[in-house]
Amino acid sequence: MPGKSLEDYFASTGFYDLLPVAKSIMRELGFGQEEALEAICKVADKARVYPPTKNRAAWFAVVFKEKLYEARADILACKKYKRSLL
């Protein structure tokens, strides 16, 4: 069974309408799908605790950028840890 797509993750987190914005940010900053999948989960977690109150699109852009960098760091740390176990 193939994994979920970026569209699936955005739909399940309630941010499907902002997928074009996310794809633009990803291209602009040079992030891939693996990082975006992790980032949208982190955005959804943050939205549960600190939901956007005024401009949802602007809130999303700021938080998604922040979470892309966090996702990259988490993924790199996980890969490094796995290599250390070999």
C-alpha positions as CSV (number, residue, x, y, z in Angstrom):
1,M,0.0,0.0,0.0
2,P,1.5,3.3,-1.0
3,G,2.0,6.0,1.6
4,K,-0.2,9.0,2.0
5,S,0.3,11.9,-0.3
6,L,0.9,15.5,0.6
7,E,-2.7,16.2,-0.4
8,D,-3.9,13.5,2.0
9,Y,-2.0,15.0,4.9
10,F,-3.2,18.6,4.2
11,A,-6.8,17.4,3.9
12,S,-6.7,15.4,7.1
13,T,-5.2,18.3,9.1
14,G,-7.8,20.9,7.8
15,F,-5.3,22.9,5.8
16,Y,-6.1,21.6,2.3
17,D,-7.0,25.1,1.1
18,L,-3.5,26.3,1.9
19,L,-1.7,23.5,0.0
20,P,-0.8,25.9,-2.9
21,V,0.8,28.3,-0.4
22,A,2.7,25.4,1.2
23,K,4.0,24.2,-2.2
24,S,5.1,27.7,-3.1
25,I,7.0,28.0,0.3
26,M,8.5,24.6,-0.3
27,R,9.8,25.5,-3.7
28,E,11.1,28.9,-2.5
29,L,13.0,27.5,0.4
30,G,14.1,24.2,-1.2
31,F,12.2,21.7,1.0
32,G,11.0,18.3,-0.2
33,Q,7.9,16.3,0.4
34,E,9.3,14.3,3.3
35,E,10.0,17.5,5.2
36,A,6.6,19.0,4.3
37,L,4.7,15.9,5.5
38,E,6.4,16.2,8.9
39,A,5.9,20.0,8.9
40,I,2.2,19.9,8.3
41,C,1.7,17.5,11.2
42,K,3.6,20.0,13.4
43,V,1.5,22.9,12.1
44,A,-1.7,20.9,12.9
45,D,-0.4,20.2,16.4
46,K,0.4,23.9,16.9
47,A,-3.0,24.9,15.6
48,R,-4.7,22.8,18.3
49,V,-2.9,24.7,21.0
50,Y,-2.5,28.1,19.4
51,P,-5.1,28.4,16.7
52,P,-5.0,31.3,14.2
53,T,-7.3,34.1,15.4
54,K,-7.1,36.8,12.7
55,N,-5.4,36.0,9.4
56,R,-5.3,32.2,9.0
57,A,-3.3,32.3,5.7
58,A,-0.6,34.6,7.2
59,W,-0.5,32.5,10.4
60,F,-0.1,29.4,8.3
61,A,2.8,30.8,6.2
62,V,4.8,31.8,9.2
63,V,4.2,28.6,11.1
64,F,4.7,26.3,8.1
65,K,8.1,27.9,7.4
66,E,9.1,27.5,11.0
67,K,8.0,23.9,11.1
68,L,9.7,23.0,7.8
69,Y,13.1,23.9,9.4
70,E,12.1,21.9,12.5
71,A,11.1,19.0,10.4
72,R,14.4,19.0,8.5
73,A,16.3,19.0,11.8
74,D,14.3,16.2,13.2
75,I,14.7,14.1,10.0
76,L,18.4,14.7,9.9
77,A,18.7,13.8,13.6
78,C,16.7,10.6,13.1
79,K,18.9,9.5,10.1
80,K,22.1,10.3,12.0
81,Y,20.8,8.3,15.0
82,K,19.9,5.3,12.8
83,R,23.4,5.4,11.2
84,S,25.0,5.4,14.6
85,L,23.2,2.1,15.5
86,L,24.8,0.3,12.6
